[in-house]
Amino acid sequence: MTRTADETSPIASLAEVPVVTAVTLAIAMGALPALSLADSAVAVSQPQAIVLEWLVAVTVIGSALGVEDLSLSSIGFRRPAWIDLAYLLGTGVAALLIFVFAGPLVQALGLPVEAGTSGLGELPSLPVALASAITTGIVEEVLYRGYAIERLLDYSDSAVVAGGLTLIGFTVVHAVAWPLGNLVQVAAVSALFIAVYIRRRTLVPVAGAHVLVWVVPVFGAFFG
C-alpha cells in the first residue's frame, strides 16, 4: 500500500490499518511479553514455553495467510540470495560483539547486566536449551521483523516508523525478564536486525543471526 499525496504523516496513515491486521499486530508484538508475565506467576517448563512460542508464530502466520489473504513472501518468507549468507554471518558476529563490548560499558554506567543464558532460564539439557535458542531466534524474527515490519511498512510507507515501533516493541518484550543494562544491548542488537531486514527483506539473515546469538552462549554454558 502506498500513501496518497494528501497524507502528511506516516503515523496518521496507521489509522487505516484494518481491525484484523491491528489485532494480529497486537498478538505479534504483545503475546511474548504476556507469556513472560504469565510465566512469572505460573511456572512454565521450557518445553511448554517452546510450544507456546511456536503457537504464537503459527497463529500470526495463519491470520496473515488465512484471514488477511497475504502471501508468505509478504511476511518475510522470501527466497534468500547467496549474499544473505554473508549478511547472516556478519550480522550474527556484529550482534555478539555488541553484547561482548556493550556489557562493560553499561556496567560502567551503573546499569545491571545479567550474562549469557539468563534469558533462556535454567538449562536442564543441551537439546532443550538448543531448541529454546532456535525457537527464540526464529519466532521473534517472524513476529517482529517478518510480520510487524512488513505490515507497518504497508500502512505507513516509512521505514523509520516501522523500524521504530518494532524496536520499541522488541525491547519491551525483553524488559519483562531482563535488567536495564541488557535492554540497552537488546535495543542495539534489535536496531541492527531491523536495518538488515529492511535492507534485505528476507527473514533468513536475521533469523539465522538471531539463532546464532542464542546458540553461542548455550554452547558456552555447557562446554565452556
Buried (B, 14 or more C-beta within 10 A) or exposed (E): EEBEEEEEEBEEBBEEBEEEBBEBBEBBBBBBBEBBEEBEEEEBEBEEBBEBBBEBBEBBBEBBBEEBEBEEEBBBBBEBEEEBEEBBBBBBBBBBEBBEEBBEEBEEEEBEBEEBBEBBBEBEEEEBBBBBBBBBBBBBBBBBBBBBBBBBBBBBBBBEBBBBBBBEBBBBBBBBBBBEBBBBBBBBBBBBBBBBBBEBBBBBBBBBBBBBBBBBBBBEBEEE
